[in-house]
Amino acid sequence: MTPAYFSEIALLPALRLLPARMDTPAARAMCLAIALQESRLTQRRQIGGLARSFFQCEQGGAVHGVLTHPQSKPYIRTVLADLDYDPDAQENACWIAIEHNDILAAAFARLLLWTLPDKLPRRDEPAVGWAQYVAAWRPGKPRRDTWDVFYAEAWRT
């Protein structure tokens, strides 16, 4: 899937379900860069692992964090209800759903970034973007060498 198509069918609809202040160029770019970094927008399920969605979210990691963090919990409950899921859905149900519901997965990704204390990085700050990605996703095998290319592509998109 191309970043432009993913943005059109998943990211933008997800952002429309969230407060307008969460839809910024930096938020769009970070979400796309993370999806590219995590899955190249080709794998909805981690090869040899448990993560799901193009964002490769883990049940006890990103899914748990977004469902329980005071900054994100009220928003994800609204998104779940808007997408006809139980707003009290448990981690396992959400984790299963994000594998094939790209809008829900993008909402989880944006809300995970929302829990970070710092402002999202600008176009010319790929190193800041990398630091925020690592802080939020806590990748097991981070690959810094691919980030700048994906970050630049996300900003172009």
Backbone torsions as a table, in degrees:
resi	resn	phi	psi	omega
1	MET	NA	138.6	179.2
2	THR	-80.5	154.4	176.2
3	PRO	-58.6	-38.2	-179.7
4	ALA	-64.7	-43.6	-180.0
5	TYR	-67.4	-43.5	177.3
6	PHE	-59.2	-42.3	178.6
7	SER	-60.0	-44.7	-177.8
8	GLU	-66.0	-44.2	-173.1
9	ILE	-93.0	-15.8	-174.9
10	ALA	-128.7	-55.2	-172.8
11	LEU	-67.2	-50.4	-179.2
12	LEU	-63.1	-44.0	174.9
13	PRO	-60.8	-37.0	177.8
14	ALA	-64.0	-44.0	-179.1
15	LEU	-65.3	-30.1	176.9
16	ARG	-68.1	-21.0	177.5
17	LEU	-83.7	-9.2	-178.0
18	LEU	-107.8	165.0	177.2
19	PRO	-56.2	145.0	-175.1
20	ALA	-56.0	-32.2	-178.2
21	ARG	-66.2	-14.2	178.3
22	MET	-86.0	-11.9	-179.7
23	ASP	-98.2	96.0	179.2
24	THR	-128.8	160.5	174.7
25	PRO	-55.7	-39.4	179.8
26	ALA	-65.5	-39.8	178.8
27	ALA	-65.0	-43.3	178.8
28	ARG	-61.8	-46.3	-178.0
29	ALA	-64.8	-43.8	-179.9
30	MET	-63.8	-43.9	179.5
31	CYS	-61.4	-45.5	179.0
32	LEU	-64.4	-43.5	179.8
33	ALA	-60.8	-40.5	-179.5
34	ILE	-67.7	-42.1	177.7
35	ALA	-62.2	-40.7	177.3
36	LEU	-65.5	-44.1	-179.5
37	GLN	-63.7	-42.1	-174.2
38	GLU	-78.7	-40.1	-171.1
39	SER	-135.7	-4.0	-174.4
40	ARG	59.7	16.2	-174.9
41	LEU	57.3	36.5	178.8
42	THR	-127.5	-19.0	-174.8
43	GLN	-123.4	116.1	177.1
44	ARG	-85.1	-14.9	178.6
45	ARG	-133.3	132.1	-177.4
46	GLN	-61.5	132.0	177.4
47	ILE	-72.5	119.4	179.3
48	GLY	72.9	17.5	-179.4
49	GLY	-145.0	-169.4	-174.2
50	LEU	-110.3	-3.1	-175.9
51	ALA	-73.6	149.7	-178.3
52	ARG	-132.9	158.1	179.8
53	SER	84.5	168.2	177.2
54	PHE	-64.1	-17.6	177.5
55	PHE	-89.8	-5.2	177.7
56	GLN	54.2	54.6	179.4
57	CYS	-85.5	138.6	177.9
58	GLU	-97.9	149.9	-177.8
59	GLN	-58.3	-49.4	-177.3
60	GLY	-86.0	-0.9	-179.7
61	GLY	-105.6	-100.1	-175.9
62	ALA	-60.7	-43.2	-178.0
63	VAL	-63.3	-49.9	177.9
64	HIS	-59.3	-45.7	-177.5
65	GLY	-59.7	-47.2	-178.9
66	VAL	-66.9	-39.3	-179.2
67	LEU	-69.3	-22.1	-174.1
68	THR	-115.1	-18.7	-176.8
69	HIS	-69.0	133.9	-178.1
70	PRO	-60.5	-26.1	179.6
71	GLN	-76.8	-27.9	-174.1
72	SER	-110.3	-25.7	-173.7
73	LYS	-53.4	-48.5	-178.4
74	PRO	-64.4	-32.8	-178.3
75	TYR	-73.9	-40.7	-179.6
76	ILE	-69.5	-32.1	176.0
77	ARG	-62.4	-40.4	177.9
78	THR	-66.0	-44.3	178.8
79	VAL	-61.0	-45.5	179.0
80	LEU	-57.2	-46.4	179.3
81	ALA	-63.8	-42.9	179.5
82	ASP	-61.4	-31.0	-179.7
83	LEU	-95.0	15.4	177.3
84	ASP	64.4	34.5	169.6
85	TYR	-106.5	158.1	175.2
86	ASP	-65.1	122.0	179.8
87	PRO	-64.0	-15.4	175.7
88	ASP	-98.9	18.9	-177.7
89	ALA	-55.5	142.5	179.5
90	GLN	-81.0	164.7	-179.0
91	GLU	-51.5	-45.5	-175.9
92	ASN	-61.8	-42.8	-179.8
93	ALA	-64.2	-41.0	179.0
94	CYS	-67.8	-42.9	-179.5
95	TRP	-61.2	-40.8	176.6
96	ILE	-66.6	-43.0	-176.4
97	ALA	-64.6	-37.9	-174.9
98	ILE	-69.1	-15.4	179.1
99	GLU	-62.3	-35.6	-176.9
100	HIS	-122.4	-4.3	176.2
101	ASN	-105.7	93.7	-175.1
102	ASP	-66.9	-30.1	177.7
103	ILE	-66.7	-47.2	178.1
104	LEU	-62.4	-42.4	179.0
105	ALA	-61.6	-42.0	179.3
106	ALA	-66.1	-35.7	176.3
107	ALA	-64.5	-43.2	176.4
108	PHE	-59.2	-44.3	-179.0
109	ALA	-62.3	-47.2	-179.1
110	ARG	-62.6	-40.6	-178.4
111	LEU	-70.5	-31.3	174.8
112	LEU	-63.8	-41.6	175.4
113	LEU	-63.8	-33.7	-179.7
114	TRP	-62.3	-26.3	-178.9
115	THR	-77.8	-11.3	179.0
116	LEU	-71.8	145.5	-176.6
117	PRO	-76.7	-22.8	-173.8
118	ASP	-97.7	157.3	175.5
119	LYS	-63.2	143.8	179.0
120	LEU	-66.2	151.5	-174.1
121	PRO	-73.0	155.9	175.3
122	ARG	-82.0	174.1	-179.8
123	ARG	-55.3	-37.6	-175.5
124	ASP	-92.3	19.7	-177.8
125	GLU	-124.9	56.6	-179.5
126	PRO	-61.9	-31.4	179.6
127	ALA	-67.2	-37.4	176.2
128	VAL	-66.3	-41.9	177.0
129	GLY	-59.7	-43.1	178.0
130	TRP	-59.6	-46.4	-178.8
131	ALA	-61.4	-40.1	179.4
132	GLN	-70.5	-40.2	176.5
133	TYR	-58.3	-48.9	-179.3
134	VAL	-62.4	-40.9	-179.9
135	ALA	-64.1	-39.9	-176.3
136	ALA	-84.1	-44.7	-174.4
137	TRP	-88.5	-26.6	-178.2
138	ARG	48.0	58.2	-177.3
139	PRO	-63.4	142.0	-179.3
140	GLY	-68.5	-37.2	179.3
141	LYS	-130.4	75.0	-177.3
142	PRO	-62.8	137.5	-179.1
143	ARG	-119.9	88.0	-177.6
144	ARG	-62.3	-28.4	-173.9
145	ASP	-65.1	-20.5	180.0
146	THR	-98.6	-15.0	-171.1
147	TRP	-61.3	-50.2	-173.7
148	ASP	-58.6	-37.8	178.7
149	VAL	-66.4	-45.8	179.4
150	PHE	-66.9	-38.4	178.7
151	TYR	-62.2	-45.6	178.8
152	ALA	-64.0	-42.1	178.9
153	GLU	-63.3	-40.7	178.6
154	ALA	-62.7	-41.8	178.1
155	TRP	-66.6	-38.1	176.4
156	ARG	-62.9	-38.3	-179.1
157	THR	-67.4	NA	NA
